[in-house]
Amino acid sequence: MKNHYFKRRHRSALTVVEITVTSSLVVILGIILLYIASNWYFGSAIETAEEVDKNIQIIRSALMIEKIEYYHVYTPNRASLTIRNVAKDNIGLRILAVDLVTMDNRIIGHKSLSDQDYVLWQGDKVVLEDVPVCAGDQCHKGDLLRYRVWYIPERPLNEGSSTFEKAVFVESSFIYAGGKLHLACPTPDDYVILDIVDPVLLTDGAFSGSNLIYIRPAIKNGTSPKIDIAVRVESLDGAVLGYGGARNVQVPSSEEVKISGSFSGIKVPFKIIIESPDSTIIQREWVMGGKPNSAFASGITLLWRETDYMVHTVVIEVGAPILQKDMIVKISVKIVDCINNKLAEVEAVERIPSGMDVNLPIFIKLPEPVRFDQIYSVEAMIMEIG
């Protein structure tokens, strides 16, 4: 019994020598582990500090898509982005790539810019040409799309962190105005688009003695920088009332171009036919409706989006004699294509104030935007109703 007890006790206890040896081993192991932990912590702290610094650089960076220009009139489509560094600190931002993304996050276009040196510092901007566009049936008219621009601060990139896991992106959305659309009028290879036609009329609705019509060729597609323009004024039933023209007109032009001719005495209503032997002028017919010595259309301006060449508003300049009392008029705008299909028709009722001695611009928004290259005739009719 005593021996049995001694054996049990011998197994479960340590001698003084064993305790001393074990303690020494624990102390040595602790020192070793402490040394390893210290070195690991020191190295980890450096890596963490570097990572935090990179993240701070990314947080402090700020890139903005300032402008999207998407031209779907052309075949194939083309687009460009204006990018600006708007960071408060002078951090270099390197642009890596551009994606075209749908709202359900499908990437339908990608362009890498890694082989180009796009580094923007504070306040810098750059235009990225030929960014991804829709192809085939990828997009439909009215789709909401996004451009996603990948970038990274210059310092982390120089340290080797150029993968997309370390990069960030900025996005901007836009409505795709192209897509499948039957075009009744194929766009010619060489064309000029007008957005302003403004005859110089007196308050009774007749051409002034200056015999002038102002036009603006806003867009052109072709190689010739200058064209000749021929103008004739007709009655609404097609009878020729007068001729005019201009030579070597700069196209496109940011200013209105003066067209002179034999128009004196011609009164509203009439239509202006504008053509050129050098190029197709798409908006060839402009109808100025109204009644002499009453309210009449004295000019027409088409407002359009530069991103997609879509006309969204028609501005009618309403002329009238100096009135003794207010006049209520109905203004009708009709837009048709090359085969007389009606693209838009809208009416507005406006009050012409008494004592007015200048033309009054009336802004008429179209129900839906219309493609600029499909507008061949613009008609403005004005009728006094009260």
Secondary structure, 3 states (H helix, E strand, C coil): CHHHHHHHHHHHCCCHHHHHHHHHHHHHHHHHHHHHHHHHHHHHHHHHHHHHHHHHHHHHCCEEEEEEEEECCCCCCEEEEEEEECCCCCCCEEEEEEEEEECCCCEEEEEECCCCCCEECCCCEEEEECCCCCCCCCCCCCCEEEEEEEEEEHHHHHCCCCCCCCCEEEEEEEECCCCCCCCCCCCCCCEEEEEEEEECECCCCEECCCCEEEEEEEEEECCCCEEEEEEEEECCCCCEEEEEEEEEEECCCCCCEEEEECCCCCECCEEEEEECCCCEECCCEEEECECCCCCEEEEEEEEEECCCCEEEEEEEEEECCCCCCCEEEEEEEEEECCCCCEEEEEEEEEEECCCCCCCEEEEEEEEEEEEHHHCCEEEEEEEECC
